[in-house]
Amino acid sequence: MKQIKAVLGISGVYSEVHAWQCKADLEAGISGSQIDLLIVRRNHVINVCEMKYSEENYTVSEEFSRDQRRKITDFRLKTHSKEAIQSILITTNEVIDNAYANELQAIITAKDLFVN
């Protein structure tokens, strides 16, 4: 966690770390979601982190982007959160630049985490 916060530039910001999930509640507009890692920061920002393993460079697809937006919507509806939410991808290799990758606030790779 220390390395992730360092890469995001938030080492000095108090935060709590959680995984999060909710069941579908179609009447409330909630599809049902699971978030790999939430970094809830004292400065009223929440990092929603998705972890993806890939042996090759990772391509952020339209489906991934849609899924991230759905998870963030579910989180907001279920928790009534008013904080700013940033979408973060943590993956093993580099990410291929495309329009969907540009929707992410940050991309963290294994190389970023394991710098000596």
C-alpha positions in Angstrom: 0.0 0.0 0.0 2.9 2.3 0.8 4.2 2.0 -2.8 0.7 2.7 -4.3 0.3 5.8 -2.3 3.8 7.0 -3.2 3.1 6.5 -6.9 -0.1 8.5 -6.6 1.7 11.2 -4.7 -0.4 10.9 -1.6 2.1 9.4 0.9 1.5 12.2 3.4 -2.3 12.1 3.2 -4.1 10.1 5.9 -6.2 7.4 4.2 -8.1 4.2 5.0 -7.9 1.2 2.6 -10.8 -1.2 1.9 -12.2 -3.6 -0.6 -15.9 -3.0 -1.3 -18.8 -4.9 -2.7 -22.6 -4.6 -2.9 -25.4 -6.8 -4.1 -27.7 -5.8 -6.9 -30.7 -3.7 -5.9 -32.4 -2.9 -9.2 -35.1 -0.8 -7.6 -32.4 1.5 -6.3 -30.5 1.4 -9.6 -27.7 -0.6 -8.2 -26.3 -3.3 -10.5 -24.1 -5.1 -8.0 -20.3 -4.4 -7.9 -17.0 -5.4 -6.4 -14.2 -2.9 -6.1 -10.7 -4.4 -5.6 -9.2 -1.5 -3.6 -10.6 1.8 -2.2 -8.3 4.4 -0.9 -10.5 6.7 1.1 -8.5 9.9 1.7 -9.0 12.5 4.4 -8.8 15.2 1.7 -12.3 14.1 0.4 -11.0 12.1 -2.5 -11.6 8.4 -3.0 -9.4 6.3 -5.3 -11.3 3.4 -6.9 -8.5 1.0 -7.9 -9.0 -1.9 -10.3 -6.4 -4.6 -10.5 -5.7 -6.4 -13.8 -3.1 -9.0 -14.5 -1.9 -9.3 -18.1 1.2 -11.0 -19.5 1.2 -8.5 -22.4 0.6 -4.7 -22.4 -2.9 -4.1 -21.2 -5.6 -2.5 -23.4 -8.3 -0.6 -21.6 -11.4 -1.6 -23.5 -14.8 0.0 -23.8 -16.2 -2.8 -21.6 -13.6 -2.1 -18.9 -14.5 1.6 -19.0 -18.2 0.9 -18.8 -17.6 -1.5 -15.9 -15.6 1.1 -14.0 -18.3 3.7 -14.4 -20.9 1.2 -13.2 -18.9 0.4 -10.1 -18.4 4.1 -9.3 -22.2 4.7 -9.8 -23.1 1.7 -7.6 -20.6 3.0 -4.9 -22.1 6.5 -5.0 -25.7 5.2 -4.9 -25.0 2.7 -2.1 -22.8 4.9 0.1 -24.2 8.4 -0.8 -20.6 9.5 -1.1 -20.1 13.1 -2.0 -16.3 12.9 -2.3 -14.4 13.2 -5.6 -13.8 9.8 -7.1 -10.7 9.0 -9.1 -10.5 5.8 -11.3 -7.1 4.1 -11.0 -5.8 1.0 -12.9 -3.1 -1.2 -11.3 -1.7 -3.7 -13.7 1.4 -5.8 -14.4 2.7 -4.2 -17.6 2.4 -1.0 -19.6 -1.0 0.2 -20.8 -1.7 0.8 -24.5 -2.7 4.5 -25.0 -6.2 4.9 -26.2 -9.3 7.0 -25.5 -10.5 4.6 -22.7 -7.1 4.7 -21.0 -7.3 8.5 -21.0 -10.4 8.3 -18.8 -8.3 7.0 -15.9 -6.8 9.4 -13.4 -3.8 7.2 -12.9 -2.2 4.0 -14.2 0.2 2.1 -11.9 2.3 -0.8 -13.3 4.4 -3.4 -11.5 7.5 -1.4 -12.6 6.2 1.6 -10.7 5.7 -0.5 -7.5 9.0 -2.4 -7.5 11.5 0.4 -8.1 14.7 -0.1 -5.9 
